[in-house]
């Protein structure tokens, strides 16, 4: 799922569907902001109160977007993070099988909830149909967020996309049956991720550790010497130092040691 953020809808020329979040205590600004035709009569006729997760279709009512809808959030000042998931699910359900690109005005949300809401949108779009004869016909690829003021920026949206990709990968693994997700398969997937992300990975008994490329693992640095179990003398083969030692549980794959001779 690709995310972007703009300050107005006019910048989203390829968007096929406009959704506007509405605070139940502040609906009057909508007519001016989007030039919605006959908005007051529509609200009165449908008894739209902008209650939590309440929707109102605006097909043909906004000149710049033939397909549009209002989505109520209730009292925005009292909105809690847990409710964002339900709003996100409503938006994705209404659009993911119909439109490739939608726009979403989240100006009604408190700014501190913008990041969580954007993340909730990507999570709501997840579907697992790997073993279904009929695949999900989802077409939604891009969401353009709209807010005159928002703490979101391009870097944060990239991070959300990365988090979503990782979560989807993990959920896919969890949804696959045991005859596919056996330990060796999971290890192979971990190694592929390490190669793709360019970091080092160590599988040490039941521990899977990752570090920056070529960086050592953090932990205790054991001293290896004749007194602590060093056998014979270390040798150098042009690549590294080789030595033999008695078993020492403090020595870990990818960890540091202090070699004293």
C-alpha positions in Angstrom: 0.0 0.0 0.0 1.5 3.3 -1.1 0.8 6.4 1.1 1.2 10.1 0.4 0.0 13.3 2.1 -1.2 16.5 0.6 -2.8 19.7 1.9 -5.8 19.7 -0.5 -7.8 17.3 -2.7 -7.0 19.3 -5.9 -3.5 17.9 -5.8 -4.8 14.3 -6.1 -5.8 14.3 -9.8 -5.8 10.5 -10.2 -7.9 9.8 -7.1 -11.1 8.0 -7.8 -12.8 8.2 -4.4 -12.8 10.9 -1.8 -13.6 10.2 1.8 -13.9 12.9 4.4 -13.7 12.3 8.2 -16.3 14.4 10.0 -16.3 15.6 13.6 -19.9 15.4 15.0 -19.4 18.8 16.6 -18.1 20.5 13.5 -19.9 19.7 10.3 -20.5 23.3 9.0 -17.1 23.7 7.4 -17.7 21.0 4.9 -19.8 23.0 2.5 -17.2 25.6 2.1 -14.2 23.3 2.1 -15.5 21.0 -0.7 -18.4 22.9 -2.2 -20.8 20.1 -1.4 -24.1 20.6 -3.2 -27.1 21.0 -1.0 -25.3 19.6 2.0 -27.7 20.9 4.7 -30.7 19.3 3.0 -28.8 16.0 2.6 -27.9 15.9 6.3 -31.4 16.7 7.3 -33.0 14.2 5.0 -30.7 11.3 6.1 -30.4 12.4 9.7 -26.6 12.2 9.4 -25.1 13.1 12.8 -21.5 12.1 12.0 -21.7 9.6 14.8 -18.8 7.2 15.2 -18.4 5.1 12.0 -21.6 6.5 10.4 -21.3 7.1 6.7 -23.1 9.3 4.2 -22.7 8.8 0.4 -22.1 12.0 -1.6 -22.2 10.6 -5.2 -22.4 13.5 -7.6 -22.5 16.1 -4.9 -18.9 17.3 -5.1 -17.8 18.8 -8.4 -14.2 17.7 -8.1 -15.0 14.1 -7.1 -18.1 12.3 -8.4 -17.5 9.5 -5.9 -17.3 10.7 -2.3 -18.5 9.9 1.2 -18.5 11.3 4.7 -17.4 9.1 7.6 -18.3 10.2 11.1 -15.8 9.9 13.9 -18.1 11.1 16.7 -16.6 13.7 19.0 -13.0 13.9 17.7 -11.7 15.4 20.9 -12.8 12.2 22.7 -11.7 9.7 20.0 -9.4 7.0 21.3 -6.7 5.2 19.4 -8.5 1.8 19.7 -11.5 3.1 17.7 -9.3 4.1 14.7 -9.1 0.5 13.7 -12.9 0.3 13.1 -12.9 3.5 11.1 -10.0 2.2 9.0 -11.8 -1.1 8.3 -14.9 0.8 7.2 -12.9 2.9 4.7 -11.0 -0.1 3.3 -14.1 -2.2 3.0 -15.8 0.5 1.0 -13.0 1.0 -1.4 -10.5 -1.8 -1.8 -12.5 -3.8 -4.4 -13.6 -0.7 -6.4 -10.8 1.8 -6.6 -7.0 1.8 -7.2 -6.5 5.2 -5.7 -8.5 7.0 -3.0 -8.1 10.2 -1.1 -8.9 10.6 2.6 -9.3 13.9 4.4 -8.3 13.3 8.0 -8.3 16.9 9.1 -11.0 16.1 11.7 -8.7 13.8 13.6 -6.4 15.2 16.3 -2.9 15.5 14.9 -1.5 13.1 17.4 -3.6 10.3 15.9 -2.6 10.8 12.3 0.3 8.3 12.4 -1.7 5.6 14.2 -4.6 6.0 11.8 -2.4 5.8 8.7 -0.9 2.6 10.1 -4.4 1.2 10.8 -5.4 1.8 7.2 -2.5 -0.4 5.9 -3.3 -3.1 8.4 -7.0 -3.1 7.5 -6.1 -3.8 3.9 -4.4 -7.1 4.7 -5.8 -10.2 3.1 -4.5 -13.8 3.0 -5.8 -15.9 0.1 -2.8 -18.0 -0.8 -4.7 -21.3 -0.6 -8.1 -20.1 -1.9 -9.2 -21.2 -5.3 -10.8 -17.7 -5.7 -8.3 -14.9 -5.0 -9.4 -11.7 -3.3 -10.2 -9.1 -6.1 -8.7 -6.2 -4.2 -7.5 -3.4 -6.4 -6.7 -0.6 -3.9 -3.0 0.4 -4.3 -2.7 4.0 -3.1 -4.2 6.2 -0.4 -3.6 10.0 -0.5 -4.1 11.5 2.9 -5.3 15.1 3.1 -4.6 17.5 6.0 -3.9 21.2 6.2 -1.7 20.5 9.2 -0.2 17.1 10.1 2.9 15.8 11.8 3.1 13.1 9.0 5.8 13.5 6.5 7.3 11.4 3.6 9.8 9.7 5.9 7.1 8.6 8.4 4.9 7.3 5.6 7.8 5.3 4.2 8.2 3.9 7.7 4.5 3.0 7.9 4.8 1.2 4.5 7.8 -0.7 5.8 6.0 -1.7 9.0 3.0 -2.8 7.0 5.2 -4.9 4.8 6.8 -6.6 7.7 3.5 -7.2 9.5 1.9 -8.7 6.4 4.9 -11.0 6.0 4.7 -12.2 9.6 0.9 -12.7 9.3 1.4 -14.7 6.1 3.8 -17.0 7.9 1.3 -17.4 10.8 -1.5 -18.2 8.3 0.5 -20.9 6.5 0.0 -24.5 7.7 2.6 -26.4 9.7 3.6 -28.7 6.8 4.9 -25.5 5.1 6.1 -23.4 8.0 8.4 -26.0 9.5 11.6 -24.7 11.3 13.9 -25.0 8.3 11.5 -23.0 6.1 11.3 -20.3 8.8 15.1 -20.1 9.0 15.2 -19.8 5.2 12.7 -16.9 5.3 14.8 -15.2 8.0 18.0 -15.5 5.9 16.2 -14.1 2.9 15.0 -11.1 4.9 18.6 -10.6 6.2 19.9 -10.5 2.6 17.2 -8.2 1.4 17.7 -5.7 4.3 21.5 -6.1 4.3 21.9 -7.0 8.0 23.6 -9.9 9.7 21.6 -12.8 11.2 22.7 -15.5 13.6 20.7 -18.6 14.5 22.0 -19.7 17.9 20.1 -22.7 19.3 16.6 -21.2 20.0 17.7 -17.6 19.6 17.5 -15.6 16.3 19.7 -12.5 16.6 20.1 -9.7 14.1 22.7 -6.9 13.9 23.8 -4.2 11.5 25.9 -5.7 8.7 29.2 -7.1 10.1 28.4 -5.6 13.6 28.9 -7.9 16.6 26.1 -9.0 18.8 25.8 -7.2 22.1 26.4 -9.1 25.4 29.1 -10.3 27.7 32.6 -10.4 26.1 34.3 -13.6 27.5 38.0 -13.8 27.9 39.6 -16.8 26.3 43.0 -17.8 27.8 44.9 -20.8 29.0 43.3 -20.3 32.4 39.7 -20.3 31.0 40.0 -23.2 28.5 42.2 -22.2 25.6 43.8 -25.3 24.0 47.2 -24.9 22.4 48.0 -21.7 20.5 45.9 -19.6 18.2 46.8 -19.6 14.4 46.3 -17.1 11.7 45.3 -18.3 8.2 45.2 -15.0 6.3 41.4 -14.6 6.9 41.1 -14.7 10.6 42.4 -16.2 13.9 41.7 -19.8 14.7 41.8 -21.3 18.1 40.4 -24.2 20.1 38.8 -23.9 23.6 36.9 -25.9 26.0 33.1 -25.4 26.0 32.2 -22.0 27.2 28.4 -21.0 27.2 29.4 -17.3 27.1 30.7 -17.7 23.5 28.0 -16.8 21.1 27.7 -16.8 17.3 28.5 -13.3 16.1 29.6 -12.2 19.5 32.9 -10.7 20.6 35.6 -12.4 22.6 38.9 -11.3 24.2 41.7 -13.7 23.2 44.6 -13.7 25.6 47.8 -15.8 24.9 
